[in-house]
Amino acid sequence: MINFLNNCLNVRSEMRVGKRLAKVDEQLEAVEFINTVKSIYGLSYRELSQILDIPESLLCRYANGDLLP
């Protein structure tokens, strides 16, 4: 019975880790998207922030990887 409970706890823990990794992956894709759009269209952070309606300082932190969206 104890082994069964331990296995259940391990599965739940792995599920939480899996969900967190999926979220981080999604956030990193958003950072890549920001940088790709900026590069392809030759936009400044100011121009892109106006288009996306995100403060320029926040957009810069996202693009530099200092903060994840």
MIZA-728992 format. One line per 5 residues: number of its first residue (from 1); for each residue x, y negated, z of N, C-alpha, C. Coordinates in nm, 4 decimals, padded with zeros to 6 digits. Example, Ala and Ser with C-alpha at 12.3 -4.5 7.8 and 13.67 -1.06 7.14 Angstrom:
1 = 01.3190,00.5690,00.7800,01.2300,00.4500,00.7800,01.3200,00.3300,00.7800 | 01.2850,00.2250,00.7080,01.3670,00.1060,00.7140,01.2900,-00.0030,00.7870;
This chain:
1 = 00.0826,00.1199,00.0000,00.0000,00.0000,00.0000,00.0867,-00.1260,00.0000 | 00.1943,-00.1229,00.0781,00.2834,-00.2394,00.0844,00.3481,-00.2639,-00.0513 | 00.3886,-00.1565,-00.1191,00.4478,-00.1714,-00.2526,00.3482,-00.2328,-00.3497 | 00.2241,-00.1915,-00.3416,00.1205,-00.2461,-00.4289,00.1047,-00.3963,-00.4066 | 00.0992,-00.4377,-00.2808,00.0855,-00.5803,-00.2488,00.2072,-00.6592,-00.2951;
6 = 00.3252,-00.6026,-00.2760,00.4469,-00.6694,-00.3230,00.4455,-00.6853,-00.4748 | 00.4005,-00.5809,-00.5436,00.3913,-00.5881,-00.6897,00.2929,-00.6959,-00.7330 | 00.1803,-00.7054,-00.6653,00.0806,-00.8085,-00.6968,00.1388,-00.9477,-00.6761 | 00.2105,-00.9667,-00.5677,00.2729,-01.0967,-00.5406,00.3784,-01.1295,-00.6454 | 00.4558,-01.0315,-00.6864,00.5576,-01.0535,-00.7886,00.4952,-01.0917,-00.9223;
11 = 00.3867,-01.0265,-00.9580,00.3175,-01.0578,-01.0833,00.2649,-01.2009,-01.0796 | 00.2041,-01.2389,-00.9681,00.1524,-01.3765,-00.9558,00.2650,-01.4781,-00.9652 | 00.3767,-01.4478,-00.9016,00.4917,-01.5375,-00.9050,00.5440,-01.5511,-01.0474 | 00.5534,-01.4393,-01.1183,00.6005,-01.4421,-01.2569,00.5041,-01.5200,-01.3455 | 00.3747,-01.5100,-01.3191,00.2756,-01.5840,-01.3977,00.2928,-01.7342,-01.3773;
16 = 00.3180,-01.7752,-01.2514,00.3391,-01.9178,-01.2235,00.4629,-01.9680,-01.2951 | 00.5700,-01.8897,-01.2913,00.6937,-01.9284,-01.3585,00.6699,-01.9366,-01.5087 | 00.5970,-01.8402,-01.5628,00.5673,-01.8402,-01.7059,00.4873,-01.9626,-01.7473 | 00.3902,-02.0004,-01.6655,00.3096,-02.1198,-01.6963,00.3954,-02.2447,-01.6901 | 00.4840,-02.2511,-01.5911,00.5713,-02.3689,-01.5765,00.6663,-02.3796,-01.6951;
21 = 00.7230,-02.2659,-01.7366,00.8133,-02.2677,-01.8519,00.7401,-02.3107,-01.9786 | 00.6160,-02.2657,-01.9937,00.5366,-02.3053,-02.1096,00.5124,-02.4563,-02.1080 | 00.4861,-02.5114,-01.9897,00.4627,-02.6556,-01.9784,00.5896,-02.7339,-02.0104 | 00.7031,-02.6877,-01.9592,00.8301,-02.7549,-01.9869,00.8610,-02.7479,-02.1355 | 00.8352,-02.6335,-02.1982,00.8582,-02.6188,-02.3415,00.7728,-02.7184,-02.4197;
26 = 00.6487,-02.7336,-02.3787,00.5584,-02.8296,-02.4431,00.6106,-02.9729,-02.4260 | 00.6604,-03.0033,-02.3081,00.7144,-03.1367,-02.2819,00.8379,-03.1635,-02.3681 | 00.9247,-03.0634,-02.3810,01.0443,-03.0798,-02.4633,01.0086,-03.0968,-02.6112 | 00.9024,-03.0299,-02.6543,00.8549,-03.0481,-02.7916,00.8057,-03.1913,-02.8126 | 00.7419,-03.2488,-02.7129,00.6955,-03.3874,-02.7227,00.8141,-03.4822,-02.7346;
31 = 00.9200,-03.4568,-02.6584,01.0408,-03.5398,-02.6671,01.1017,-03.5285,-02.8066 | 01.1089,-03.4071,-02.8585,01.1619,-03.3858,-02.9930,01.0761,-03.4581,-03.0966 | 00.9447,-03.4535,-03.0791,00.8536,-03.5218,-03.1702,00.8789,-03.6731,-03.1697 | 00.8923,-03.7304,-03.0512,00.9181,-03.8743,-03.0394,01.0452,-03.9110,-03.1149 | 01.1507,-03.8354,-03.0911,01.2780,-03.8663,-03.1560,01.2729,-03.8447,-03.3070;
36 = 01.2006,-03.7424,-03.3503,01.1883,-03.7147,-03.4934,01.1109,-03.8258,-03.5641 | 00.9987,-03.8655,-03.5077,00.9177,-03.9722,-03.5676,00.9968,-04.1024,-03.5725 | 01.0665,-04.1324,-03.4654,01.1470,-04.2544,-03.4590,01.2525,-04.2538,-03.5690 | 01.3175,-04.1400,-03.5861,01.4240,-04.1271,-03.6858,01.3702,-04.1306,-03.8290 | 01.2670,-04.0532,-03.8568,01.2125,-04.0438,-03.9933,01.1615,-04.1795,-04.0421;
41 = 01.0888,-04.2502,-03.9564,01.0283,-04.3754,-03.9981,01.1145,-04.4974,-03.9672 | 01.2309,-04.4762,-03.9072,01.3215,-04.5863,-03.8775,01.2618,-04.6900,-03.7836 | 01.1847,-04.6419,-03.6869,01.1177,-04.7331,-03.5944,01.2048,-04.7627,-03.4733 | 01.1880,-04.8801,-03.4196,01.2510,-04.9125,-03.2921,01.1628,-04.8568,-03.1809 | 01.2177,-04.8523,-03.0605,01.1350,-04.8079,-02.9484,01.0166,-04.9019,-02.9285;
46 = 01.0380,-05.0300,-02.9505,00.9298,-05.1271,-02.9343,00.8163,-05.0985,-03.0325 | 00.8519,-05.0762,-03.1600,00.7502,-05.0488,-03.2618,00.6747,-04.9187,-03.2311 | 00.7503,-04.8159,-03.1952,00.6881,-04.6878,-03.1656,00.6011,-04.6960,-03.0401 | 00.6455,-04.7718,-02.9424,00.5656,-04.7863,-02.8201,00.4337,-04.8572,-02.8485 | 00.4358,-04.9512,-02.9413,00.3120,-05.0198,-02.9779,00.2162,-04.9253,-03.0514;
51 = 00.2722,-04.8421,-03.1383,00.1899,-04.7464,-03.2125,00.1277,-04.6437,-03.1178 | 00.2077,-04.5934,-03.0242,00.1622,-04.4883,-02.9332,00.0915,-04.5429,-02.8098 | 00.0971,-04.6730,-02.7924,00.0378,-04.7380,-02.6751,00.0974,-04.6826,-02.5451 | 00.2315,-04.6755,-02.5460,00.3089,-04.6314,-02.4297,00.4098,-04.7419,-02.4009 | 00.4298,-04.7789,-02.2754,00.5299,-04.8811,-02.2454,00.6676,-04.8438,-02.3025;
56 = 00.7369,-04.9416,-02.3576,00.8659,-04.9174,-02.4215,00.9655,-04.8509,-02.3269 | 00.9700,-04.8965,-02.2023,01.0652,-04.8392,-02.1062,01.0375,-04.6916,-02.0817 | 00.9111,-04.6546,-02.0750,00.8736,-04.5150,-02.0542,00.9088,-04.4313,-02.1765 | 00.8831,-04.4845,-02.2933,00.9155,-04.4159,-02.4173,01.0658,-04.3900,-02.4272 | 01.1466,-04.4866,-02.3904,01.2927,-04.4707,-02.3924,01.3362,-04.3594,-02.2973;
61 = 01.2762,-04.3561,-02.1799,01.3122,-04.2506,-02.0834,01.2725,-04.1125,-02.1354 | 01.1582,-04.1040,-02.2024,01.1180,-03.9784,-02.2639,01.2187,-03.9382,-02.3716 | 01.2497,-04.0309,-02.4621,01.3355,-04.0024,-02.5757,01.4771,-03.9620,-02.5328 | 01.5241,-04.0187,-02.4233,01.6586,-03.9871,-02.3739,01.6608,-03.8629,-02.2858 | 01.5448,-03.8075,-02.2572,01.5373,-03.6887,-02.1736,01.5504,-03.7183,-02.0248;
66 = 01.5448,-03.8451,-01.9889,01.5530,-03.8816,-01.8468,01.4253,-03.8462,-01.7729 | 01.3168,-03.8359,-01.8471,01.1859,-03.8081,-01.7901,01.1078,-03.7276,-01.8928 | 01.0336,-03.6290,-01.8474,00.9520,-03.5507,-01.9398,00.8093,-03.6022,-01.9393 | 00.7496,-03.6096,-02.0597,00.6102,-03.6585,-02.0677,00.5130,-03.5673,-01.9957;
